[in-house]
């Protein structure tokens, strides 16, 4: 039984007796179209006999192409080759690419009906599942890379201590400090991974309410100033700034963005961060502006990706998990806001996010 015959059988088993008002039951093409599955039927002369809307959308075709030679109107080389091959094997299942580089991917089932001399093709868009698989592979690769360095340092220094470095107090202190520093890095990395996993799984619950965020911002700035006394943080926020947010989520967003500015947006010659807010329609826009080297235009959106770090020497020399901005993006979206960054003038970067005003 062909793939198409299977669907026909399933369709007939669900059909109800035809109503007396002469309304017809849904046809197979409509059923497949409703779930985003493309259907193509090619006759014995290799001409298009039937197309549903999904297949037309996938291949950039229209109803006017029905009756045309398949090889003349279908631009996908992979699909044309599959149509030719199926006449020899009667059934083919392959994953093919779209008509342009970087286009969608499709899982295609092609069946040749020798009795009717028709080729029946069913195609499904697998682009999203492929992209998710690619993200999964990249995540595992990046995670392995991020874990390898601190684990190697901890192991090497521990072995040195065991092999006799404990006898030299100064050397032992140096190795122990390196172990502690890398253990703390592992702790931060695992904490960020856990937070991001909770956010992306939908298990993170928020208590969104009208909140005066001015004290939260002042507290975050005070704590970070204490840890970074050389950084000049200029805050221009109203005393009673009310927005709709979750208190803990807002605090983490502000902390991550200001820490990001301190780490990557300040230098010995430019150590100023500006933290402000202004209304934009029904939203409040929060801005953290630095005077650093800025972000290349092609990498602005990518900085919110998991593990992504701008490929600049000054950035790569700083320790970081590459997860902080991804956590910010997820938290802001959960609070019904948006997030982004733009070039500051004359130099530097403005990281911003918006939240609803009460």
Secondary structure, DSSP 8 states (H G I E B T S, - for coil): --HHHHHHHHHHHH-----TT------HHHHHHHTTEEEEEE-TTSBEEEE-HHHHHHHT--GGGTTSBHHHH---HHHHHHHHHHHHHSEEEEEEE-SSTT--EEEEEEEEETTTTEEEEEEEE-HHHHHHHHHHHHHHHHHHHHHHHHHHHHHHHHHHHHTTGGGSHHHHHHHHHHHHHHHHHHHHHHHHHHHHHHHHHT------EEEE-HHHHHHHHHHHHHH-TT-EEEEE--SS-EEEE-HHHHHHHHHHHHHHHHHHS--SS--EEEEEEEEETTEEEEEEEE-SS---GGGTTGGGSTT-----HHHHTS---S-HHHHHHHHHHHTT--EEEEE-SSSSEEEEEEEEB-
